Amino acid sequence: MNDQQLRCGYVAIIGRPNVGKSTLLNYLLGQKISITSRKPQTTRHQVMGIFTEEGDQVIFVDTPGIHTNQPKAINRYMNKAASSALMDVDLVLFVVDRNRWTEEDDKVLQHLENTEVPAALVINKVDLLEDADSLLPYAASLRERHAFDSILPVSALRRSNLDELMRYIRAKMPLAPHFFPADQITDRSQRFLAAELIREKIVRQLGDELPYTTAVEIESFRHEPNIIHIDALIYVERTGQKRILIGERGSRLRSIGTDARKDMEVAFDSKVMLKLWVKIKTGWSDDDRALRSLGFEEY
């Protein structure tokens, strides 16, 4: 296939927290690169996923959910990350819940109004609808809010209608040479993915006790024959949080480490030796310097 037949473009996935953006990205790629949980604000960074098949390359940007009334510096960073994803993309996927439009959805829509990029409305979790007949009037009401290029109902978790969504996305990509090698799945490093996998396990196991007060820093990432050695620091803000994270006789920290290591071995196709430490870093989530040191970028 010559370069004149190749398609390549960027797609931003936006939406309020906890509507399934990261789950959608992982299933579209057929590989986990963005962490997920049932807790909102799980995704903190822009995560780029790359899909290449035949002559098409789609570069997805998964974004943090846009949220309101969150004054901390970390929330400002996340909102800026989500907003900046709309710059220089070829298509926007606006992900919403199956039957509930909120003030936060309005906030996301305001960001869309400031761009001329075509946007498709993706109505997620339709498998959970109690009344399937309610979908059409709901979709019609949303079409009145914005001139969406298309409205597509899906279930990311059940993989329902994802093939149709992918055909739509690929057809919208402009003619252009591919930007990445065919076998590259993300622009993020293994260190970044390791830190995110650890944070995912913390959120999943301790989301109620430690909702958004942890961060992970990879101190050491060493490749040796047949094994990767990873040393990671988990930051919390208070002594009580450290005690919860470690658990009785270290039981919770061991459980988090075991679950994270298993996912890392799949992701990196290698045996992993993972060591975790917990450190108190007071006020890190509202400290610009601390956030930059933990990998939060200014947009």
Secondary structure, 3 states (H helix, E strand, C coil): CCHHHCEEEEEEEECCCCCCHHHHHHHHHCCCCCCCCCCCCCCCCCEEEEEEECCEEEEEEECCCCCCCCCCHHHHHHHHHHHHCCCCCCEEEEEECCCCCCHHHHHHHHHHHCCCCCEEEEECCHHHCCCHHHHHHHHHHHHCCCCCCEEEECECCCCECHHHHHHHHHHHCCECCCCCCCCCCECCCHHHHHHHHHHHHHHHHHCCCCCCCCEEEEEEEEEECCEEEEEEEEEECCHHHHHHHHCHHHHHHHHHHHHHHHHHHHHHCCEEEEEEEEEECCCHHHCHHHHHHCCCCCC
